[in-house]
Amino acid sequence: MATDGSVRTPRVRAKADRQAALLREAARLFAARGFDGVSLEDLGASVGVTGPAIYRHFSSKRALLGAILVRVSEELLDGGRTVEEETPDPTERLDRLIAFHVDFALSGADVIRVHDRELGSLSDADRRTVRTLQRTYVALWVDVLAQLHPERPRDDLRVRAHANFGLINSTSYSLRGVGDALPDGAVRGILESMARAALAA
């Protein structure tokens, strides 16, 4: 069943699965080679189709890039809103936001690298959408920090929130190969404790 309650036929499911595979593989290839270094043929080969077959799912390579970055921005905002709605206590809410963002950084290294390198390659419309979603996500963090530190100006708290994202997201570059030497969960614990300390400083 689809999330809207309608029945999903095998053909619809197959199309959705192929789109998801394209988004996943495109993020991996764009992260490794850069947007301009990946051809439609490369993308098609990564999921077992011809390059032109991608046009059945996305109007262009740029539209595929936009789908990657818009989707991840929507997922971040949706997750942040869920934490906000479910957690009235501000201390607990901040802890959950930190844990949520650490989860994102540890599982989404490719997408983080693509965002950092290729935001300028988006269409104007997709770039505006991504920026709007991100500003709203940042505002969730500023709101909870304002509850915990009412004496601080919101601009101060906004800087702290962005610095926190930089700390956590940097793992997409710095932990390749290093994190494998640590016990399971160690990297997550380090990131969460450092984020709490940085935001409380």
Backbone as ProteinMPNN parsed JSONL, in Angstrom:
{"seq_chain_A": "MATDGSVRTPRVRAKADRQAALLREAARLFAARGFDGVSLEDLGASVGVTGPAIYRHFSSKRALLGAILVRVSEELLDGGRTVEEETPDPTERLDRLIAFHVDFALSGADVIRVHDRELGSLSDADRRTVRTLQRTYVALWVDVLAQLHPERPRDDLRVRAHANFGLINSTSYSLRGVGDALPDGAVRGILESMARAALAA", "coords_chain_A": {"N_chain_A": [[0.845, -1.203, 0.0], [0.419, 2.259, -0.728], [1.55, 5.279, 0.921], [-0.555, 7.047, 0.959], [-2.755, 5.488, 1.108], [-3.617, 4.347, -1.245], [-3.527, 1.652, -3.658], [-0.467, 0.26, -4.66], [0.768, -0.638, -7.672], [2.768, -3.354, -9.084], [4.276, -2.212, -11.15], [4.307, 0.526, -10.499], [5.608, 0.383, -8.04], [8.072, -0.613, -8.902], [8.998, 1.512, -10.44], [9.237, 3.509, -8.471], [11.201, 2.321, -6.875], [13.331, 2.298, -8.677], [13.746, 5.027, -9.049], [14.537, 5.742, -6.446], [16.904, 4.285, -6.305], [18.376, 5.57, -8.291], [18.633, 8.15, -7.182], [20.16, 7.551, -4.908], [22.508, 6.402, -6.03], [23.336, 8.466, -7.697], [23.964, 10.444, -5.811], [26.154, 9.202, -4.601], [27.983, 9.038, -6.772], [28.189, 11.746, -7.581], [29.316, 12.791, -5.256], [31.79, 11.53, -5.276], [32.974, 12.178, -7.762], [32.177, 14.696, -8.552], [29.647, 16.915, -9.853], [29.893, 17.692, -12.582], [31.594, 15.752, -13.439], [30.28, 13.417, -13.871], [28.433, 11.457, -16.045], [25.287, 10.967, -17.832], [25.298, 8.401, -18.789], [27.053, 7.164, -16.999], [25.476, 7.302, -14.691], [23.245, 5.803, -15.458], [24.428, 3.284, -15.886], [25.148, 2.627, -13.295], [22.822, 1.776, -12.111], [21.903, -0.116, -13.771], [20.635, 0.587, -16.202], [20.173, 2.218, -19.423], [21.718, 5.388, -20.249], [19.885, 7.352, -21.454], [17.478, 6.335, -20.462], [17.12, 7.417, -18.004], [15.696, 9.735, -18.323], [13.081, 8.996, -18.112], [12.52, 9.248, -15.511], [13.649, 11.613, -14.478], [13.953, 14.952, -15.628], [16.395, 15.948, -16.39], [19.973, 15.847, -15.763], [20.557, 17.862, -13.977], [18.072, 18.229, -12.787], [17.908, 15.855, -11.412], [19.983, 16.195, -9.538], [18.818, 18.334, -8.152], [16.595, 16.993, -7.065], [17.854, 15.291, -5.241], [18.983, 17.078, -3.322], [16.839, 18.689, -2.537], [15.124, 16.745, -1.488], [16.615, 15.715, 0.719], [16.754, 17.985, 2.289], [14.065, 18.368, 2.873], [13.622, 16.048, 4.366], [15.259, 16.479, 6.601], [13.979, 18.734, 7.734], [11.405, 17.677, 8.224], [12.051, 15.659, 10.08], [13.132, 17.233, 12.149], [10.871, 18.734, 12.86], [9.222, 16.712, 13.825], [10.61, 15.938, 16.14], [10.34, 18.343, 17.564], [7.546, 18.478, 17.925], [7.058, 16.234, 19.479], [8.489, 16.563, 21.806], [8.281, 18.412, 24.43], [9.901, 19.394, 26.52], [12.653, 21.534, 26.654], [15.42, 20.891, 27.064], [15.554, 18.117, 26.693], [14.561, 18.104, 24.098], [16.582, 19.422, 22.657], [18.651, 17.56, 22.973], [17.546, 15.43, 21.529], [17.375, 16.575, 18.979], [20.084, 16.915, 18.43], [20.919, 14.207, 18.41], [19.376, 13.308, 16.266], [20.453, 14.814, 14.133], [23.074, 13.913, 14.142], [22.655, 11.243, 13.418], [21.797, 11.687, 10.789], [24.165, 12.802, 9.667], [25.989, 10.687, 9.91], [24.881, 8.746, 8.309], [24.487, 9.978, 5.894], [26.738, 10.856, 4.397], [27.559, 11.103, 1.688], [25.572, 12.758, 0.573], [25.926, 15.085, 2.047], [28.466, 15.91, 1.171], [27.881, 16.347, -1.515], [26.039, 18.449, -1.3], [27.694, 20.475, -0.194], [29.522, 20.905, -2.271], [28.069, 21.256, -4.637], [25.864, 22.967, -4.512], [25.706, 25.349, -5.898], [25.282, 24.443, -8.46], [22.652, 23.851, -8.753], [19.369, 24.45, -10.162], [17.878, 27.743, -10.216], [15.366, 27.745, -8.994], [15.316, 25.327, -7.504], [17.458, 25.835, -5.805], [16.495, 27.978, -4.288], [14.379, 26.681, -2.999], [15.756, 24.741, -1.448], [17.25, 26.454, 0.214], [15.199, 27.766, 1.608], [13.968, 25.64, 3.005], [16.146, 24.87, 4.581], [16.593, 27.176, 6.141], [14.286, 27.15, 7.679], [14.641, 24.793, 9.094], [16.95, 25.45, 10.59], [15.787, 27.411, 12.171], [14.245, 25.895, 13.94], [16.175, 24.887, 15.657], [17.236, 27.285, 16.686], [15.022, 28.22, 18.052], [14.714, 26.353, 20.193], [17.167, 26.682, 21.462], [16.88, 29.317, 22.253], [14.994, 29.057, 24.25], [16.499, 27.725, 26.161], [18.589, 29.464, 26.592], [17.748, 32.287, 27.193], [18.887, 34.776, 27.476], [20.556, 35.3, 25.388], [21.042, 36.844, 22.178], [19.068, 36.185, 19.202], [20.534, 36.139, 16.835], [23.061, 35.46, 17.747], [22.508, 32.853, 18.657], [21.834, 31.684, 16.251], [24.254, 31.649, 14.894], [25.605, 29.835, 16.531], [24.072, 27.525, 16.08], [24.591, 27.032, 13.337], [27.362, 26.632, 13.473], [27.376, 24.311, 14.96], [26.209, 22.513, 13.133], [28.263, 22.483, 11.281], [30.309, 21.278, 12.759], [29.238, 18.681, 13.239], [28.597, 17.796, 10.613], [31.069, 17.713, 9.424], [32.107, 15.23, 9.701], [31.597, 13.784, 7.451], [33.741, 14.141, 5.857], [36.021, 13.836, 7.487], [36.063, 11.374, 8.836], [36.367, 9.153, 7.252], [37.593, 5.999, 7.092], [38.869, 6.428, 9.545], [36.896, 6.259, 11.561], [36.263, 3.578, 11.439], [38.027, 2.227, 13.048], [37.161, 2.507, 15.605], [35.077, 1.441, 18.38], [31.686, 0.212, 17.88], [29.267, 2.733, 17.837], [30.879, 4.576, 19.115], [31.757, 6.839, 17.672], [29.337, 8.181, 17.291], [28.713, 8.8, 19.984], [30.855, 10.504, 20.632], [30.419, 12.663, 18.853], [27.875, 13.559, 19.665], [28.331, 14.358, 22.34], [30.262, 16.351, 21.969], [28.802, 18.197, 20.458], [26.8, 18.969, 22.295], [28.421, 20.203, 24.233], [29.567, 22.29, 22.745], [27.33, 23.852, 22.065], [26.51, 24.671, 24.538], [28.5, 26.298, 25.387]], "CA_chain_A": [[0.0, 0.0, 0.0], [1.106, 3.539, -0.703], [1.312, 6.004, 2.17], [-1.831, 7.748, 0.899], [-3.82, 4.513, 1.195], [-3.904, 3.758, -2.542], [-2.797, 0.428, -3.965], [0.665, 0.473, -5.549], [0.957, -1.776, -8.564], [4.181, -3.712, -9.245], [4.947, -1.253, -12.033], [4.531, 1.757, -9.734], [6.658, 0.075, -7.061], [9.35, -0.737, -9.605], [9.434, 2.866, -10.811], [9.677, 4.185, -7.253], [12.472, 1.713, -6.469], [14.369, 2.743, -9.605], [14.033, 6.427, -8.724], [15.31, 5.754, -5.202], [18.251, 3.809, -6.627], [19.046, 6.639, -9.038], [19.001, 9.201, -6.237], [21.243, 7.037, -4.058], [23.734, 6.235, -6.815], [23.76, 9.79, -8.154], [24.639, 11.091, -4.676], [27.464, 8.564, -4.434], [28.867, 9.414, -7.879], [28.455, 13.187, -7.509], [30.234, 13.005, -4.136], [33.112, 11.017, -5.622], [33.554, 12.751, -8.994], [31.651, 16.017, -8.852], [28.486, 16.926, -10.751], [30.32, 17.749, -13.98], [32.397, 14.58, -13.762], [29.413, 12.243, -13.982], [27.562, 11.518, -17.222], [24.054, 10.193, -17.739], [25.663, 7.001, -19.008], [27.58, 6.684, -15.718], [24.356, 7.135, -13.772], [22.446, 4.663, -15.894], [25.17, 2.044, -15.662], [25.202, 2.329, -11.862], [21.574, 1.118, -11.7], [21.558, -1.14, -14.746], [19.822, 1.06, -17.326], [20.903, 3.109, -20.325], [21.666, 6.789, -19.859], [18.629, 8.016, -21.82], [16.347, 5.83, -19.669], [16.971, 8.268, -16.818], [14.697, 10.759, -18.619], [11.761, 8.515, -17.694], [12.371, 9.568, -14.094], [14.069, 12.989, -14.227], [14.031, 15.671, -16.897], [17.792, 16.25, -16.703], [20.907, 15.555, -14.677], [20.392, 18.933, -12.986], [16.847, 17.942, -12.036], [18.258, 14.768, -10.489], [20.715, 16.841, -8.446], [17.838, 19.065, -7.358], [15.789, 16.042, -6.304], [18.669, 14.812, -4.121], [19.185, 18.079, -2.278], [15.533, 19.091, -2.002], [14.604, 15.651, -0.665], [17.304, 15.616, 2.006], [16.362, 19.158, 3.076], [12.723, 18.074, 3.376], [13.727, 15.015, 5.402], [15.793, 17.127, 7.801], [12.944, 19.565, 8.342], [10.36, 16.796, 8.753], [12.561, 15.044, 11.295], [13.224, 18.258, 13.189], [9.513, 19.062, 13.322], [8.736, 15.591, 14.632], [11.238, 16.091, 17.456], [9.73, 19.5, 18.211], [6.167, 18.162, 18.312], [7.003, 15.14, 20.451], [9.374, 16.781, 22.954], [8.066, 19.768, 24.956], [11.001, 19.847, 27.383], [13.697, 22.045, 25.752], [16.692, 20.173, 27.208], [15.391, 16.833, 26.008], [14.392, 18.365, 22.668], [17.894, 19.687, 22.075], [19.354, 16.27, 22.908], [16.992, 14.645, 20.425], [17.783, 17.217, 17.725], [21.492, 16.566, 18.22], [20.975, 12.794, 18.015], [18.793, 13.212, 14.926], [21.373, 15.346, 13.134], [24.21, 12.991, 14.091], [22.198, 10.127, 12.582], [21.836, 12.158, 9.401], [25.545, 12.974, 9.208], [26.667, 9.396, 9.815], [24.295, 7.937, 7.232], [24.335, 10.76, 4.666], [28.001, 11.524, 4.055], [27.586, 11.453, 0.268], [24.689, 13.894, 0.323], [26.559, 16.272, 2.637], [29.527, 16.359, 0.266], [27.239, 16.89, -2.719], [25.498, 19.772, -0.951], [28.77, 21.439, -0.015], [30.226, 21.188, -3.523], [27.251, 21.426, -5.832], [24.691, 23.809, -4.321], [25.691, 26.332, -6.974], [24.895, 23.811, -9.72], [21.203, 23.695, -8.79], [18.57, 25.478, -10.81], [17.534, 28.815, -9.282], [14.176, 27.362, -8.23], [15.684, 24.314, -6.517], [18.32, 26.452, -4.795], [15.621, 28.728, -3.382], [13.643, 25.712, -2.178], [16.684, 24.189, -0.471], [17.576, 27.498, 1.184], [14.025, 28.003, 2.458], [13.848, 24.491, 3.902], [17.246, 24.905, 5.545], [16.363, 28.265, 7.097], [13.235, 26.716, 8.596], [15.267, 23.797, 9.97], [17.799, 26.19, 11.531], [14.921, 28.114, 13.115], [13.862, 24.948, 14.998], [17.284, 24.859, 16.615], [17.322, 28.586, 17.349], [13.904, 28.32, 18.995], [14.97, 25.602, 21.422], [18.299, 27.33, 22.138], [16.366, 30.534, 22.886], [14.354, 28.647, 25.498], [17.535, 27.338, 27.115], [19.488, 30.611, 26.82], [16.944, 33.461, 26.822], [19.684, 36.011, 27.553], [21.375, 35.446, 24.182], [20.303, 37.284, 20.983], [18.817, 35.112, 18.24], [21.647, 36.064, 15.876], [24.096, 34.683, 18.44], [22.094, 31.458, 18.656], [21.873, 31.196, 14.87], [25.666, 31.335, 14.628], [25.916, 28.604, 17.253], [23.43, 26.409, 15.388], [25.345, 26.748, 12.108], [28.652, 26.057, 13.862], [27.084, 22.942, 15.374], [26.059, 21.717, 11.915], [29.593, 22.31, 10.702], [31.02, 20.281, 13.573], [28.697, 17.34, 13.009], [28.666, 17.425, 9.196], [32.46, 17.534, 8.997], [32.445, 13.808, 9.735], [31.499, 13.218, 6.107], [35.082, 14.231, 5.275], [37.133, 13.524, 8.387], [36.018, 10.065, 9.482], [36.526, 8.035, 6.323], [38.715, 5.143, 7.473], [39.232, 6.607, 10.949], [35.827, 5.766, 12.408], [36.21, 2.114, 11.423], [38.9, 1.69, 14.09], [36.536, 2.729, 16.904], [33.958, 0.537, 18.664], [30.372, 0.64, 17.416], [28.629, 3.757, 18.655], [31.826, 5.523, 19.709], [31.728, 8.09, 16.914], [28.077, 8.846, 17.631], [28.832, 9.364, 21.318], [31.781, 11.636, 20.582], [29.767, 13.791, 18.176], [26.786, 14.089, 20.479], [28.872, 15.061, 23.501], [30.918, 17.581, 21.513], [27.762, 19.142, 20.055], [26.207, 19.537, 23.504], [29.391, 21.109, 24.869], [29.736, 23.487, 21.917], [26.127, 24.679, 22.135], [26.381, 25.206, 25.896], [29.647, 27.163, 25.697]], "C_chain_A": [[0.878, 1.249, 0.0], [0.759, 4.262, 0.583], [-0.003, 6.752, 2.154], [-3.015, 6.793, 0.92], [-4.171, 3.856, -0.12], [-3.048, 2.515, -2.758], [-1.676, 0.741, -4.954], [0.864, -0.795, -6.38], [2.432, -2.126, -8.626], [4.943, -2.716, -10.119], [5.262, 0.045, -11.302], [5.639, 1.543, -8.704], [8.029, 0.012, -7.725], [9.891, 0.636, -9.995], [9.959, 3.622, -9.594], [11.021, 3.64, -6.784], [13.609, 2.183, -7.372], [14.743, 4.2, -9.35], [14.883, 6.529, -7.465], [16.741, 5.31, -5.459], [19.037, 4.873, -7.384], [19.499, 7.758, -8.101], [20.191, 8.776, -5.38], [22.562, 6.961, -4.832], [24.243, 7.572, -7.344], [24.483, 10.534, -7.039], [26.034, 10.515, -4.494], [28.441, 9.016, -5.523], [29.19, 10.907, -7.86], [29.439, 13.497, -6.379], [31.652, 12.598, -4.508], [33.765, 11.788, -6.759], [33.151, 14.19, -9.268], [30.539, 15.936, -9.879], [28.91, 16.875, -12.217], [31.12, 16.524, -14.405], [31.601, 13.308, -13.935], [28.482, 12.433, -15.174], [26.271, 10.75, -16.97], [24.332, 8.711, -17.932], [26.23, 6.39, -17.732], [26.438, 6.384, -14.744], [23.513, 5.923, -14.155], [23.13, 3.346, -15.599], [25.169, 1.654, -14.195], [23.937, 1.639, -11.363], [21.068, 0.144, -12.763], [20.616, -0.717, -15.845], [20.702, 1.887, -18.252], [20.78, 4.543, -19.839], [20.36, 7.474, -20.207], [17.419, 7.551, -21.018], [16.117, 6.67, -18.412], [15.895, 9.331, -17.047], [13.281, 10.293, -18.318], [11.466, 8.917, -16.254], [12.677, 11.037, -13.791], [14.304, 13.688, -15.565], [15.462, 15.971, -17.323], [18.672, 15.835, -15.537], [20.79, 16.615, -13.579], [19.127, 18.725, -12.149], [17.083, 16.815, -11.036], [19.035, 15.309, -9.297], [19.751, 17.599, -7.543], [16.998, 18.145, -6.499], [16.547, 15.528, -5.088], [18.676, 15.832, -2.99], [17.876, 18.616, -1.716], [15.006, 18.007, -1.074], [15.299, 15.604, 0.687], [16.966, 16.811, 2.89], [14.97, 18.971, 3.652], [12.776, 17.062, 4.51], [14.28, 15.592, 6.702], [14.708, 17.933, 8.506], [11.833, 18.713, 8.93], [10.813, 16.137, 10.057], [12.665, 16.023, 12.442], [11.862, 18.633, 13.743], [8.927, 17.952, 14.175], [9.31, 15.661, 16.044], [10.57, 17.222, 18.223], [8.335, 19.166, 18.743], [6.101, 17.15, 19.447], [7.73, 15.445, 21.759], [9.211, 18.198, 23.494], [9.212, 20.287, 25.813], [12.184, 20.293, 26.525], [15.036, 21.321, 25.866], [16.642, 18.842, 26.486], [15.262, 17.04, 24.498], [15.73, 18.634, 21.995], [18.699, 18.399, 21.956], [18.858, 15.438, 21.724], [17.347, 15.253, 19.069], [19.236, 16.88, 17.408], [21.602, 15.12, 17.741], [20.445, 12.597, 16.601], [19.792, 13.687, 13.871], [22.63, 14.486, 13.03], [23.851, 11.77, 13.248], [22.286, 10.492, 11.104], [23.266, 12.227, 8.883], [26.251, 11.636, 9.015], [26.14, 8.547, 8.673], [24.278, 8.661, 5.895], [25.585, 11.484, 4.226], [28.039, 11.957, 2.594], [26.759, 12.703, -0.003], [25.281, 15.18, 0.898], [27.642, 16.8, 1.71], [28.947, 16.951, -1.01], [26.684, 18.287, -2.432], [26.606, 20.814, -0.88], [29.39, 21.863, -1.341], [29.316, 21.694, -4.64], [26.008, 22.29, -5.646], [24.568, 24.832, -5.446], [25.296, 25.773, -8.322], [23.395, 23.597, -9.835], [20.558, 24.754, -9.676], [18.214, 26.541, -9.769], [16.355, 28.407, -8.396], [14.523, 26.336, -7.152], [16.571, 24.907, -5.429], [17.486, 27.258, -3.8], [14.855, 27.786, -2.453], [14.532, 25.143, -1.085], [16.986, 25.217, 0.607], [16.408, 27.748, 2.137], [13.845, 26.875, 3.466], [14.935, 24.528, 4.973], [17.055, 26.0, 6.582], [15.309, 27.862, 8.125], [13.778, 25.684, 9.577], [16.153, 24.479, 11.011], [16.935, 26.875, 12.595], [14.434, 27.193, 14.232], [14.927, 24.894, 16.087], [17.383, 26.182, 17.378], [16.209, 28.722, 18.384], [14.195, 27.575, 20.297], [16.159, 26.194, 22.172], [17.851, 28.605, 22.841], [15.639, 30.213, 24.184], [15.383, 28.317, 26.574], [18.445, 28.499, 27.489], [18.762, 31.9, 26.43], [17.734, 34.766, 26.833], [20.472, 36.269, 26.273], [20.528, 35.918, 23.001], [20.129, 36.128, 20.001], [19.933, 35.01, 17.203], [22.807, 35.269, 16.463], [23.763, 33.191, 18.374], [22.121, 30.863, 17.253], [23.303, 30.837, 14.48], [26.048, 30.019, 15.303], [25.303, 27.379, 16.556], [24.209, 26.039, 14.128], [26.711, 26.133, 12.429], [28.483, 24.602, 14.292], [26.917, 22.033, 14.155], [27.418, 21.458, 11.272], [30.401, 21.259, 11.441], [30.55, 18.871, 13.23], [28.897, 16.902, 11.562], [30.085, 17.183, 8.713], [32.871, 16.065, 9.007], [32.35, 13.169, 8.356], [32.833, 13.279, 5.384], [36.143, 13.596, 6.178], [37.171, 12.097, 8.899], [36.178, 8.891, 8.526], [37.785, 7.236, 6.681], [39.07, 5.235, 8.937], [38.185, 5.99, 11.862], [35.762, 4.253, 12.476], [37.046, 1.496, 12.539], [38.292, 1.814, 15.483], [35.402, 1.729, 17.122], [32.64, 1.096, 18.124], [29.784, 1.659, 18.378], [29.568, 4.794, 19.216], [31.792, 6.867, 19.002], [30.466, 8.874, 17.242], [28.171, 9.515, 19.002], [29.742, 10.58, 21.36], [31.106, 12.859, 19.981], [28.676, 14.404, 19.039], [27.312, 14.873, 21.681], [29.557, 16.363, 23.113], [29.89, 18.64, 21.104], [27.106, 19.787, 21.284], [27.14, 20.56, 24.153], [29.529, 22.404, 24.077], [28.523, 24.413, 22.051], [25.948, 25.293, 23.509], [27.46, 26.216, 26.22], [29.23, 28.635, 25.74]], "O_chain_A": [[1.93, 1.291, 0.637], [-0.206, 3.908, 1.261], [-0.535, 7.071, 3.217], [-4.158, 7.224, 0.768], [-4.945, 2.898, -0.136], [-2.0, 2.343, -2.137], [-1.902, 1.406, -5.964], [1.097, -1.878, -5.843], [3.274, -1.304, -8.267], [6.108, -2.415, -9.861], [6.348, 0.603, -11.459], [6.5, 2.403, -8.516], [9.018, 0.512, -7.189], [11.091, 0.893, -9.893], [10.99, 4.291, -9.665], [11.883, 4.402, -6.345], [14.717, 2.437, -6.9], [15.916, 4.567, -9.426], [15.836, 7.307, -7.416], [17.682, 5.88, -4.907], [20.231, 5.054, -7.144], [20.619, 8.255, -8.218], [21.116, 9.557, -5.159], [23.602, 7.403, -4.345], [25.452, 7.786, -7.43], [25.5, 11.182, -7.285], [26.99, 11.255, -4.26], [29.592, 9.34, -5.23], [30.334, 11.296, -8.096], [30.299, 14.365, -6.526], [32.612, 13.251, -4.099], [34.972, 12.03, -6.732], [33.735, 14.837, -10.138], [30.49, 15.003, -10.681], [28.353, 16.107, -13.002], [31.303, 16.284, -15.598], [32.174, 12.235, -14.126], [27.819, 13.464, -15.289], [26.173, 9.979, -16.015], [23.684, 7.864, -17.317], [25.935, 5.24, -17.408], [26.434, 5.357, -14.065], [23.118, 5.126, -13.305], [22.501, 2.401, -15.122], [25.189, 0.465, -13.877], [23.957, 0.988, -10.318], [19.948, -0.36, -12.671], [19.873, -1.541, -16.378], [21.837, 2.218, -17.911], [19.852, 4.878, -19.103], [19.767, 8.122, -19.345], [16.437, 8.285, -20.901], [15.034, 6.63, -17.826], [15.254, 9.782, -16.097], [12.364, 11.112, -18.272], [10.311, 8.926, -15.827], [12.028, 11.639, -12.935], [14.796, 13.078, -16.515], [15.714, 16.222, -18.502], [18.178, 15.511, -14.457], [20.91, 16.303, -12.394], [19.114, 19.01, -10.951], [16.522, 16.824, -9.94], [18.769, 14.919, -8.159], [19.848, 17.521, -6.319], [16.713, 18.457, -5.343], [15.959, 15.346, -4.022], [18.407, 15.493, -1.837], [17.809, 18.964, -0.537], [14.498, 18.307, 0.007], [14.63, 15.465, 1.711], [16.897, 16.673, 4.111], [14.71, 19.366, 4.789], [12.06, 17.198, 5.502], [13.819, 15.232, 7.785], [14.538, 17.832, 9.721], [11.361, 18.996, 10.031], [10.051, 16.066, 11.021], [12.328, 15.693, 13.579], [11.707, 18.829, 14.949], [8.215, 18.22, 15.143], [8.591, 15.467, 17.024], [10.268, 17.075, 19.407], [7.987, 19.524, 19.868], [5.196, 17.202, 20.28], [7.612, 14.686, 22.721], [9.928, 19.102, 23.064], [9.472, 21.49, 25.834], [12.681, 19.495, 25.73], [15.725, 21.152, 24.859], [17.568, 18.479, 25.76], [15.787, 16.252, 23.712], [15.99, 18.139, 20.899], [19.359, 18.173, 20.942], [19.648, 14.822, 21.009], [17.594, 14.52, 18.111], [19.579, 16.595, 16.261], [22.305, 14.842, 16.77], [20.996, 11.813, 15.829], [19.959, 13.041, 12.836], [23.193, 14.346, 11.944], [24.666, 11.313, 12.446], [22.779, 9.719, 10.283], [23.549, 11.762, 7.78], [27.02, 11.466, 8.07], [26.868, 7.718, 8.127], [24.076, 8.028, 4.859], [25.509, 12.608, 3.732], [28.5, 13.057, 2.288], [27.196, 13.601, -0.723], [25.15, 16.246, 0.297], [27.73, 18.007, 1.485], [29.46, 17.943, -1.528], [26.848, 19.2, -3.241], [26.477, 21.905, -1.435], [29.743, 23.028, -1.524], [29.747, 22.474, -5.49], [25.17, 22.344, -6.545], [23.464, 25.145, -5.893], [25.003, 26.535, -9.243], [22.907, 23.204, -10.894], [21.13, 25.819, -9.908], [18.246, 26.266, -8.57], [16.345, 28.686, -7.197], [14.075, 26.459, -6.012], [16.457, 24.531, -4.262], [17.749, 27.221, -2.598], [14.703, 28.064, -1.264], [14.121, 25.065, 0.073], [16.98, 24.888, 1.793], [16.612, 27.923, 3.338], [13.599, 27.126, 4.645], [14.669, 24.246, 6.141], [17.32, 25.79, 7.765], [15.428, 28.195, 9.304], [13.421, 25.695, 10.755], [16.11, 24.123, 12.188], [17.301, 26.916, 13.769], [14.228, 27.65, 15.357], [14.618, 24.861, 17.278], [17.592, 26.183, 18.591], [16.424, 29.273, 19.464], [13.952, 28.102, 21.383], [16.16, 26.207, 23.403], [18.374, 28.945, 23.902], [15.664, 31.012, 25.12], [15.169, 28.594, 27.754], [19.01, 28.519, 28.582], [19.124, 32.536, 25.44], [17.292, 35.759, 26.256], [21.007, 37.364, 26.098], [19.404, 35.445, 22.831], [20.942, 35.204, 19.97], [20.247, 33.914, 16.739], [23.459, 34.498, 15.759], [24.628, 32.368, 18.072], [22.399, 29.676, 17.084], [23.532, 29.831, 13.809], [26.735, 29.189, 14.709], [25.939, 26.33, 16.456], [24.461, 24.86, 13.879], [27.162, 25.22, 11.737], [29.343, 23.764, 14.021], [27.425, 20.912, 14.143], [27.691, 20.361, 10.784], [31.093, 20.448, 10.826], [31.359, 17.981, 12.965], [29.317, 15.774, 11.306], [30.287, 16.516, 7.697], [33.871, 15.695, 8.392], [32.956, 12.125, 8.115], [33.046, 12.557, 4.409], [37.046, 12.907, 5.702], [38.22, 11.645, 9.357], [36.129, 7.74, 8.958], [38.901, 7.745, 6.582], [39.52, 4.255, 9.53], [38.519, 5.287, 12.816], [35.266, 3.695, 13.455], [36.799, 0.357, 12.935], [38.846, 1.283, 16.445], [34.828, 1.225, 16.157], [32.499, 2.304, 17.936], [29.806, 1.461, 19.592], [29.112, 5.806, 19.746], [31.796, 7.915, 19.648], [30.516, 10.086, 17.448], [27.758, 10.663, 19.164], [29.445, 11.566, 22.034], [31.203, 13.96, 20.524], [28.565, 15.626, 19.134], [26.787, 15.94, 22.001], [29.457, 17.361, 23.826], [30.075, 19.828, 21.366], [26.885, 20.998, 21.313], [26.711, 21.637, 24.568], [29.6, 23.487, 24.658], [28.683, 25.63, 22.141], [25.3, 26.331, 23.639], [27.359, 26.925, 27.221], [30.065, 29.506, 25.987]]}, "name": "protein", "num_of_chains": 1, "seq": "MATDGSVRTPRVRAKADRQAALLREAARLFAARGFDGVSLEDLGASVGVTGPAIYRHFSSKRALLGAILVRVSEELLDGGRTVEEETPDPTERLDRLIAFHVDFALSGADVIRVHDRELGSLSDADRRTVRTLQRTYVALWVDVLAQLHPERPRDDLRVRAHANFGLINSTSYSLRGVGDALPDGAVRGILESMARAALAA"}
